Structure formats: structure tokens, C-alpha cells
Amino acid sequence: MSVLIQVLEQTPTAHTRWEHVKFAFVDWEYVTTLRLDGQCGVWLDGTKHGESHRLASTATPGEAIFFLLTVFDRVAQCRRSGGSWIVGHDGRSVDSIRATRFPVRSDDGTA
């Protein structure tokens, strides 16, 4: 079972429409560090030397702290619940962070 975390492939500006922001996913099993960059960025470091992924770019450094803590909390909830999960967000707002099981199943139990 895995938890995939959504990361930004590039740093969007405040005016970049969400449809134009490129995202990727990182398996939580390969994340070694969750860190702040001292400004508004939140980063994940991977197991490979020099590997890092931008998790978010918030409006203020204070929001970056809450973004980091909220993602960490969502991952902990997913791991406690078991199964496979995707943790997604808009890359800017703490309120956008959501965790969803995958594969998504319908009410009748089919994928």
C-alpha cells in the first residue's frame, strides 16, 4: 500500500491559473525530509542524493509552516487507515489539502 504526495513540477506565480500548473506525485516511502526553505516554500527531499520536490509555494512563511504540518498530518491519517492514498492540493492553500483513497471505488464496490 502506498501514499502518493502531489508536488509541483515548476514554481507557479500568484497569477498562474491552476489549469497551467504542472504536478507530479512522489511515493511517501521515498521521502526522507519534509522541510521549509525559510521563505514561502515547502519541500520534500527524496532518498536519492540531491533529490528534492517543491510541495507548495504559499503566500506567507507562516502559511508554509501550516501547509507542512497539515500534509504530515494527512499522511499519518492515511497510514493509520491502511490502503493506498493520494494526498493532493493546489500548491498554495492549506484549505485545499485533501486525501483520497485509490483506486476510487463506486458505491457498488467496483473500481
N, CA, C and O atoms as a GROMACS GRO file, in nm:
protein
  444
    1MET      N    1   0.084  -0.117   0.000
    1MET     CA    2   0.000   0.000   0.000
    1MET      C    3   0.089   0.124   0.000
    1MET      O    4   0.198   0.122   0.056
    2SER      N    5   0.042   0.230  -0.062
    2SER     CA    6   0.127   0.348  -0.072
    2SER      C    7   0.046   0.476  -0.051
    2SER      O    8  -0.076   0.479  -0.064
    3VAL      N    9   0.120   0.580  -0.017
    3VAL     CA   10   0.064   0.715  -0.008
    3VAL      C   11   0.142   0.800  -0.107
    3VAL      O   12   0.263   0.817  -0.093
    4LEU      N   13   0.073   0.852  -0.208
    4LEU     CA   14   0.136   0.939  -0.306
    4LEU      C   15   0.108   1.084  -0.270
    4LEU      O   16  -0.004   1.121  -0.238
    5ILE      N   17   0.214   1.166  -0.276
    5ILE     CA   18   0.203   1.308  -0.242
    5ILE      C   19   0.218   1.390  -0.368
    5ILE      O   20   0.312   1.370  -0.445
    6GLN      N   21   0.127   1.482  -0.390
    6GLN     CA   22   0.133   1.570  -0.506
    6GLN      C   23   0.239   1.676  -0.485
    6GLN      O   24   0.245   1.737  -0.378
    7VAL      N   25   0.325   1.698  -0.585
    7VAL     CA   26   0.429   1.802  -0.580
    7VAL      C   27   0.421   1.887  -0.706
    7VAL      O   28   0.363   1.846  -0.806
    8LEU      N   29   0.480   2.005  -0.700
    8LEU     CA   30   0.481   2.097  -0.814
    8LEU      C   31   0.600   2.067  -0.903
    8LEU      O   32   0.712   2.049  -0.854
    9GLU      N   33   0.579   2.060  -1.035
    9GLU     CA   34   0.690   2.040  -1.127
    9GLU      C   35   0.763   2.171  -1.156
    9GLU      O   36   0.880   2.170  -1.195
   10GLN      N   37   0.696   2.281  -1.139
   10GLN     CA   38   0.759   2.411  -1.152
   10GLN      C   39   0.695   2.504  -1.050
   10GLN      O   40   0.590   2.471  -0.995
   11THR      N   41   0.756   2.617  -1.025
   11THR     CA   42   0.701   2.710  -0.928
   11THR      C   43   0.605   2.806  -0.999
   11THR      O   44   0.649   2.888  -1.080
   12PRO      N   45   0.476   2.795  -0.970
   12PRO     CA   46   0.380   2.886  -1.034
   12PRO      C   47   0.386   3.024  -0.969
   12PRO      O   48   0.424   3.037  -0.853
   13THR      N   49   0.347   3.125  -1.046
   13THR     CA   50   0.336   3.259  -0.988
   13THR      C   51   0.197   3.272  -0.926
   13THR      O   52   0.112   3.184  -0.941
   14ALA      N   53   0.176   3.380  -0.856
   14ALA     CA   54   0.045   3.404  -0.794
   14ALA      C   55  -0.065   3.419  -0.899
   14ALA      O   56  -0.183   3.404  -0.868
   15HIS      N   57  -0.026   3.448  -1.023
   15HIS     CA   58  -0.125   3.470  -1.130
   15HIS      C   59  -0.140   3.351  -1.223
   15HIS      O   60  -0.219   3.356  -1.317
   16THR      N   61  -0.066   3.242  -1.199
   16THR     CA   62  -0.077   3.123  -1.283
   16THR      C   63  -0.210   3.054  -1.255
   16THR      O   64  -0.240   3.020  -1.140
   17ARG      N   65  -0.288   3.032  -1.360
   17ARG     CA   66  -0.416   2.963  -1.343
   17ARG      C   67  -0.388   2.817  -1.311
   17ARG      O   68  -0.291   2.760  -1.362
   18TRP      N   69  -0.471   2.757  -1.228
   18TRP     CA   70  -0.447   2.620  -1.182
   18TRP      C   71  -0.437   2.523  -1.298
   18TRP      O   72  -0.367   2.422  -1.288
   19GLU      N   73  -0.507   2.551  -1.408
   19GLU     CA   74  -0.504   2.461  -1.523
   19GLU      C   75  -0.365   2.455  -1.587
   19GLU      O   76  -0.335   2.360  -1.660
   20HIS      N   77  -0.281   2.555  -1.560
   20HIS     CA   78  -0.149   2.563  -1.621
   20HIS      C   79  -0.037   2.520  -1.527
   20HIS      O   80   0.080   2.518  -1.566
   21VAL      N   81  -0.071   2.484  -1.406
   21VAL     CA   82   0.029   2.438  -1.310
   21VAL      C   83   0.052   2.288  -1.333
   21VAL      O   84  -0.043   2.211  -1.345
   22LYS      N   85   0.178   2.248  -1.341
   22LYS     CA   86   0.210   2.107  -1.364
   22LYS      C   87   0.246   2.040  -1.232
   22LYS      O   88   0.325   2.092  -1.154
   23PHE      N   89   0.185   1.924  -1.211
   23PHE     CA   90   0.205   1.849  -1.088
   23PHE      C   91   0.266   1.712  -1.118
   23PHE      O   92   0.256   1.662  -1.230
   24ALA      N   93   0.328   1.653  -1.018
   24ALA     CA   94   0.378   1.516  -1.022
   24ALA      C   95   0.342   1.453  -0.888
   24ALA      O   96   0.289   1.521  -0.800
   25PHE      N   97   0.370   1.324  -0.872
   25PHE     CA   98   0.341   1.255  -0.747
   25PHE      C   99   0.464   1.180  -0.699
   25PHE      O  100   0.537   1.121  -0.779
   26VAL      N  101   0.486   1.184  -0.568
   26VAL     CA  102   0.600   1.119  -0.505
   26VAL      C  103   0.548   1.018  -0.404
   26VAL      O  104   0.456   1.048  -0.327
   27ASP      N  105   0.606   0.900  -0.402
   27ASP     CA  106   0.567   0.797  -0.306
   27ASP      C  107   0.627   0.833  -0.170
   27ASP      O  108   0.748   0.853  -0.158
   28TRP      N  109   0.543   0.842  -0.068
   28TRP     CA  110   0.586   0.881   0.067
   28TRP      C  111   0.696   0.791   0.120
   28TRP      O  112   0.779   0.836   0.200
   29GLU      N  113   0.700   0.666   0.077
   29GLU     CA  114   0.803   0.573   0.123
   29GLU      C  115   0.944   0.621   0.090
   29GLU      O  116   1.040   0.582   0.156
   30TYR      N  117   0.957   0.706  -0.011
   30TYR     CA  118   1.088   0.754  -0.055
   30TYR      C  119   1.118   0.896  -0.008
   30TYR      O  120   1.218   0.954  -0.050
   31VAL      N  121   1.033   0.951   0.078
   31VAL     CA  122   1.056   1.085   0.132
   31VAL      C  123   1.138   1.072   0.260
   31VAL      O  124   1.102   0.997   0.351
   32THR      N  125   1.249   1.145   0.266
   32THR     CA  126   1.334   1.141   0.385
   32THR      C  127   1.317   1.264   0.472
   32THR      O  128   1.335   1.258   0.594
   33THR      N  129   1.281   1.377   0.410
   33THR     CA  130   1.272   1.503   0.484
   33THR      C  131   1.157   1.587   0.429
   33THR      O  132   1.136   1.594   0.308
   34LEU      N  133   1.084   1.648   0.518
   34LEU     CA  134   0.982   1.747   0.486
   34LEU      C  135   1.035   1.876   0.544
   34LEU      O  136   1.056   1.883   0.665
   35ARG      N  137   1.059   1.981   0.462
   35ARG     CA  138   1.127   2.100   0.513
   35ARG      C  139   1.073   2.229   0.454
   35ARG      O  140   1.007   2.231   0.350
   36LEU      N  141   1.104   2.337   0.524
   36LEU     CA  142   1.071   2.473   0.480
   36LEU      C  143   1.197   2.536   0.423
   36LEU      O  144   1.307   2.500   0.464
   37ASP      N  145   1.182   2.629   0.329
   37ASP     CA  146   1.300   2.693   0.272
   37ASP      C  147   1.331   2.829   0.336
   37ASP      O  148   1.420   2.900   0.290
   38GLY      N  149   1.258   2.865   0.442
   38GLY     CA  150   1.281   2.992   0.510
   38GLY      C  151   1.205   3.108   0.450
   38GLY      O  152   1.210   3.219   0.502
   39GLN      N  153   1.134   3.082   0.342
   39GLN     CA  154   1.052   3.186   0.281
   39GLN      C  155   0.910   3.135   0.273
   39GLN      O  156   0.842   3.127   0.375
   40CYS      N  157   0.862   3.100   0.156
   40CYS     CA  158   0.725   3.052   0.142
   40CYS      C  159   0.717   2.912   0.082
   40CYS      O  160   0.608   2.866   0.047
   41GLY      N  161   0.830   2.847   0.069
   41GLY     CA  162   0.832   2.715   0.005
   41GLY      C  163   0.833   2.601   0.105
   41GLY      O  164   0.890   2.610   0.213
   42VAL      N  165   0.766   2.492   0.065
   42VAL     CA  166   0.766   2.368   0.141
   42VAL      C  167   0.822   2.262   0.046
   42VAL      O  168   0.780   2.252  -0.069
   43TRP      N  169   0.918   2.183   0.096
   43TRP     CA  170   0.990   2.089   0.012
   43TRP      C  171   0.990   1.948   0.070
   43TRP      O  172   0.984   1.929   0.192
   44LEU      N  173   0.997   1.849  -0.019
   44LEU     CA  174   1.018   1.710   0.017
   44LEU      C  175   1.154   1.669  -0.038
   44LEU      O  176   1.184   1.697  -0.154
   45ASP      N  177   1.235   1.605   0.043
   45ASP     CA  178   1.361   1.550  -0.006
   45ASP      C  179   1.345   1.400  -0.019
   45ASP      O  180   1.281   1.336   0.065
   46GLY      N  181   1.404   1.345  -0.125
   46GLY     CA  182   1.394   1.202  -0.151
   46GLY      C  183   1.518   1.127  -0.108
   46GLY      O  184   1.613   1.184  -0.054
   47THR      N  185   1.516   0.997  -0.134
   47THR     CA  186   1.626   0.911  -0.092
   47THR      C  187   1.750   0.924  -0.180
   47THR      O  188   1.860   0.890  -0.136
   48LYS      N  189   1.734   0.972  -0.302
   48LYS     CA  190   1.849   0.988  -0.391
   48LYS      C  191   1.923   1.118  -0.356
   48LYS      O  192   1.860   1.217  -0.318
   49HIS      N  193   2.054   1.117  -0.369
   49HIS     CA  194   2.134   1.235  -0.339
   49HIS      C  195   2.088   1.353  -0.425
   49HIS      O  196   2.080   1.342  -0.547
   50GLY      N  197   2.058   1.465  -0.361
   50GLY     CA  198   2.016   1.586  -0.431
   50GLY      C  199   1.872   1.589  -0.477
   50GLY      O  200   1.830   1.687  -0.539
   51GLU      N  201   1.795   1.486  -0.449
   51GLU     CA  202   1.656   1.481  -0.493
   51GLU      C  203   1.568   1.565  -0.401
   51GLU      O  204   1.563   1.541  -0.280
   52SER      N  205   1.498   1.662  -0.457
   52SER     CA  206   1.401   1.739  -0.379
   52SER      C  207   1.286   1.780  -0.470
   52SER      O  208   1.302   1.796  -0.590
   53HIS      N  209   1.170   1.796  -0.409
   53HIS     CA  210   1.047   1.830  -0.481
   53HIS      C  211   0.977   1.942  -0.406
   53HIS      O  212   0.965   1.937  -0.283
   54ARG      N  213   0.931   2.042  -0.480
   54ARG     CA  214   0.855   2.151  -0.417
   54ARG      C  215   0.714   2.102  -0.391
   54ARG      O  216   0.641   2.065  -0.483
   55LEU      N  217   0.676   2.101  -0.265
   55LEU     CA  218   0.542   2.060  -0.226
   55LEU      C  219   0.445   2.176  -0.243
   55LEU      O  220   0.334   2.159  -0.293
   56ALA      N  221   0.488   2.295  -0.202
   56ALA     CA  222   0.399   2.411  -0.210
   56ALA      C  223   0.478   2.540  -0.211
   56ALA      O  224   0.594   2.546  -0.171
   57SER      N  225   0.411   2.644  -0.258
   57SER     CA  226   0.463   2.780  -0.253
   57SER      C  227   0.349   2.867  -0.202
   57SER      O  228   0.260   2.905  -0.278
   58THR      N  229   0.351   2.899  -0.073
   58THR     CA  230   0.239   2.970  -0.009
   58THR      C  231   0.259   3.121  -0.015
   58THR      O  232   0.364   3.169  -0.059
   59ALA      N  233   0.158   3.195   0.028
   59ALA     CA  234   0.163   3.342   0.024
   59ALA      C  235   0.254   3.399   0.133
   59ALA      O  236   0.315   3.504   0.113
   60THR      N  237   0.262   3.331   0.247
   60THR     CA  238   0.345   3.380   0.357
   60THR      C  239   0.424   3.265   0.420
   60THR      O  240   0.384   3.149   0.408
   61PRO      N  241   0.535   3.295   0.486
   61PRO     CA  242   0.610   3.189   0.554
   61PRO      C  243   0.527   3.118   0.662
   61PRO      O  244   0.542   2.997   0.682
   62GLY      N  245   0.439   3.192   0.730
   62GLY     CA  246   0.353   3.130   0.831
   62GLY      C  247   0.261   3.025   0.772
   62GLY      O  248   0.239   2.920   0.832
   63GLU      N  249   0.207   3.052   0.654
   63GLU     CA  250   0.121   2.954   0.587
   63GLU      C  251   0.201   2.832   0.545
   63GLU      O  252   0.148   2.721   0.544
   64ALA      N  253   0.328   2.850   0.511
   64ALA     CA  254   0.413   2.737   0.473
   64ALA      C  255   0.426   2.639   0.589
   64ALA      O  256   0.423   2.517   0.569
   65ILE      N  257   0.440   2.690   0.710
   65ILE     CA  258   0.450   2.604   0.828
   65ILE      C  259   0.324   2.520   0.844
   65ILE      O  260   0.332   2.399   0.866
   66PHE      N  261   0.207   2.584   0.833
   66PHE     CA  262   0.081   2.512   0.847
   66PHE      C  263   0.061   2.413   0.732
   66PHE      O  264   0.003   2.306   0.752
   67PHE      N  265   0.108   2.448   0.612
   67PHE     CA  266   0.097   2.357   0.499
   67PHE      C  267   0.177   2.230   0.528
   67PHE      O  268   0.126   2.120   0.510
   68LEU      N  269   0.300   2.246   0.571
   68LEU     CA  270   0.387   2.133   0.603
   68LEU      C  271   0.322   2.044   0.710
   68LEU      O  272   0.316   1.922   0.693
   69LEU      N  273   0.275   2.104   0.818
   69LEU     CA  274   0.217   2.027   0.927
   69LEU      C  275   0.088   1.956   0.885
   69LEU      O  276   0.063   1.844   0.928
   70THR      N  277   0.008   2.021   0.803
   70THR     CA  278  -0.118   1.961   0.759
   70THR      C  279  -0.093   1.842   0.666
   70THR      O  280  -0.160   1.740   0.677
   71VAL      N  281   0.003   1.855   0.576
   71VAL     CA  282   0.036   1.742   0.488
   71VAL      C  283   0.088   1.625   0.572
   71VAL      O  284   0.049   1.510   0.551
   72PHE      N  285   0.175   1.655   0.667
   72PHE     CA  286   0.227   1.549   0.754
   72PHE      C  287   0.114   1.480   0.829
   72PHE      O  288   0.114   1.358   0.843
   73ASP      N  289   0.017   1.557   0.878
   73ASP     CA  290  -0.099   1.501   0.948
   73ASP      C  291  -0.183   1.412   0.856
   73ASP      O  292  -0.226   1.304   0.896
   74ARG      N  293  -0.207   1.458   0.732
   74ARG     CA  294  -0.286   1.379   0.637
   74ARG      C  295  -0.217   1.246   0.606
   74ARG      O  296  -0.282   1.142   0.599
   75VAL      N  297  -0.085   1.249   0.589
   75VAL     CA  298  -0.011   1.127   0.561
   75VAL      C  299  -0.024   1.031   0.680
   75VAL      O  300  -0.043   0.911   0.661
   76ALA      N  301  -0.012   1.084   0.801
   76ALA     CA  302  -0.025   0.999   0.920
   76ALA      C  303  -0.164   0.936   0.927
   76ALA      O  304  -0.176   0.818   0.960
   77GLN      N  305  -0.268   1.013   0.896
   77GLN     CA  306  -0.404   0.958   0.895
   77GLN      C  307  -0.419   0.848   0.790
   77GLN      O  308  -0.481   0.745   0.817
   78CYS      N  309  -0.362   0.869   0.673
   78CYS     CA  310  -0.369   0.770   0.566
   78CYS      C  311  -0.299   0.641   0.607
   78CYS      O  312  -0.352   0.531   0.587
   79ARG      N  313  -0.183   0.653   0.664
   79ARG     CA  314  -0.107   0.534   0.704
   79ARG      C  315  -0.179   0.456   0.813
   79ARG      O  316  -0.177   0.333   0.814
   80ARG      N  317  -0.243   0.529   0.907
   80ARG     CA  318  -0.321   0.462   1.011
   80ARG      C  319  -0.440   0.388   0.953
   80ARG      O  320  -0.477   0.280   1.000
   81SER      N  321  -0.501   0.445   0.850
   81SER     CA  322  -0.620   0.386   0.790
   81SER      C  323  -0.588   0.268   0.700
   81SER      O  324  -0.676   0.186   0.672
   82GLY      N  325  -0.464   0.258   0.653
   82GLY     CA  326  -0.425   0.150   0.563
   82GLY      C  327  -0.474   0.174   0.421
   82GLY      O  328  -0.550   0.267   0.396
   83GLY      N  329  -0.430   0.092   0.331
   83GLY     CA  330  -0.468   0.106   0.190
   83GLY      C  331  -0.380   0.207   0.118
   83GLY      O  332  -0.281   0.255   0.173
   84SER      N  333  -0.418   0.238  -0.004
   84SER     CA  334  -0.344   0.332  -0.087
   84SER      C  335  -0.417   0.465  -0.094
   84SER      O  336  -0.540   0.469  -0.101
   85TRP      N  337  -0.340   0.574  -0.092
   85TRP     CA  338  -0.397   0.708  -0.086
   85TRP      C  339  -0.322   0.803  -0.178
   85TRP      O  340  -0.205   0.781  -0.210
   86ILE      N  341  -0.390   0.909  -0.219
   86ILE     CA  342  -0.329   1.023  -0.287
   86ILE      C  343  -0.359   1.145  -0.203
   86ILE      O  344  -0.475   1.171  -0.169
   87VAL      N  345  -0.255   1.221  -0.168
   87VAL     CA  346  -0.272   1.348  -0.097
   87VAL      C  347  -0.248   1.457  -0.199
   87VAL      O  348  -0.138   1.471  -0.252
   88GLY      N  349  -0.353   1.534  -0.227
   88GLY     CA  350  -0.346   1.640  -0.328
   88GLY      C  351  -0.377   1.776  -0.269
   88GLY      O  352  -0.427   1.787  -0.157
   89HIS      N  353  -0.347   1.881  -0.346
   89HIS     CA  354  -0.365   2.018  -0.302
   89HIS      C  355  -0.345   2.112  -0.421
   89HIS      O  356  -0.309   2.067  -0.530
   90ASP      N  357  -0.368   2.240  -0.400
   90ASP     CA  358  -0.347   2.335  -0.510
   90ASP      C  359  -0.207   2.396  -0.510
   90ASP      O  360  -0.175   2.476  -0.597
   91GLY      N  361  -0.124   2.358  -0.413
   91GLY     CA  362   0.012   2.409  -0.408
   91GLY      C  363   0.027   2.544  -0.341
   91GLY      O  364   0.138   2.598  -0.335
   92ARG      N  365  -0.083   2.599  -0.291
   92ARG     CA  366  -0.080   2.733  -0.231
   92ARG      C  367  -0.152   2.742  -0.097
   92ARG      O  368  -0.105   2.808  -0.005
   93SER      N  369  -0.267   2.674  -0.086
   93SER     CA  370  -0.357   2.695   0.027
   93SER      C  371  -0.370   2.570   0.114
   93SER      O  372  -0.390   2.460   0.063
   94VAL      N  373  -0.358   2.587   0.244
   94VAL     CA  374  -0.376   2.477   0.339
   94VAL      C  375  -0.515   2.417   0.325
   94VAL      O  376  -0.532   2.295   0.336
   95ASP      N  377  -0.614   2.500   0.302
   95ASP     CA  378  -0.753   2.452   0.291
   95ASP      C  379  -0.775   2.358   0.174
   95ASP      O  380  -0.875   2.287   0.170
   96SER      N  381  -0.684   2.357   0.077
   96SER     CA  382  -0.702   2.273  -0.041
   96SER      C  383  -0.651   2.130  -0.022
   96SER      O  384  -0.676   2.046  -0.108
   97ILE      N  385  -0.582   2.101   0.088
   97ILE     CA  386  -0.521   1.970   0.108
   97ILE      C  387  -0.628   1.864   0.134
   97ILE      O  388  -0.709   1.876   0.226
   98ARG      N  389  -0.626   1.759   0.051
   98ARG     CA  390  -0.723   1.650   0.063
   98ARG      C  391  -0.652   1.517   0.045
   98ARG      O  392  -0.553   1.508  -0.028
   99ALA      N  393  -0.701   1.415   0.112
   99ALA     CA  394  -0.652   1.279   0.094
   99ALA      C  395  -0.766   1.194   0.040
   99ALA      O  396  -0.878   1.200   0.091
  100THR      N  397  -0.737   1.116  -0.064
  100THR     CA  398  -0.837   1.032  -0.129
  100THR      C  399  -0.781   0.892  -0.150
  100THR      O  400  -0.668   0.875  -0.194
  101ARG      N  401  -0.861   0.792  -0.118
  101ARG     CA  402  -0.820   0.653  -0.142
  101ARG      C  403  -0.812   0.628  -0.292
  101ARG      O  404  -0.887   0.688  -0.370
  102PHE      N  405  -0.722   0.540  -0.332
  102PHE     CA  406  -0.722   0.495  -0.470
  102PHE      C  407  -0.692   0.347  -0.474
  102PHE      O  408  -0.621   0.300  -0.385
  103PRO      N  409  -0.739   0.269  -0.568
  103PRO     CA  410  -0.829   0.320  -0.672
  103PRO      C  411  -0.963   0.360  -0.610
  103PRO      O  412  -1.010   0.301  -0.513
  104VAL      N  413  -1.023   0.460  -0.670
  104VAL     CA  414  -1.152   0.509  -0.622
  104VAL      C  415  -1.256   0.403  -0.655
  104VAL      O  416  -1.259   0.350  -0.766
  105ARG      N  417  -1.341   0.371  -0.558
  105ARG     CA  418  -1.445   0.270  -0.579
  105ARG      C  419  -1.583   0.335  -0.576
  105ARG      O  420  -1.607   0.431  -0.502
  106SER      N  421  -1.672   0.282  -0.656
  106SER     CA  422  -1.809   0.330  -0.657
  106SER      C  423  -1.884   0.267  -0.541
  106SER      O  424  -1.828   0.183  -0.469
  107ASP      N  425  -2.009   0.305  -0.521
  107ASP     CA  426  -2.090   0.251  -0.411
  107ASP      C  427  -2.114   0.102  -0.423
  107ASP      O  428  -2.136   0.035  -0.322
  108ASP      N  429  -2.111   0.047  -0.546
  108ASP     CA  430  -2.134  -0.096  -0.561
  108ASP      C  431  -2.006  -0.179  -0.546
  108ASP      O  432  -2.010  -0.301  -0.566
  109GLY      N  433  -1.893  -0.114  -0.510
  109GLY     CA  434  -1.770  -0.187  -0.483
  109GLY      C  435  -1.681  -0.208  -0.605
  109GLY      O  436  -1.574  -0.269  -0.593
  110THR      N  437  -1.722  -0.158  -0.722
  110THR     CA  438  -1.639  -0.174  -0.842
  110THR      C  439  -1.544  -0.055  -0.855
  110THR      O  440  -1.570   0.054  -0.804
  111ALA      N  441  -1.435  -0.079  -0.922
  111ALA     CA  442  -1.334   0.028  -0.940
  111ALA      C  443  -1.377   0.125  -1.046
  111ALA      O  444  -1.305   0.221  -1.075
   0.00000   0.00000   0.00000
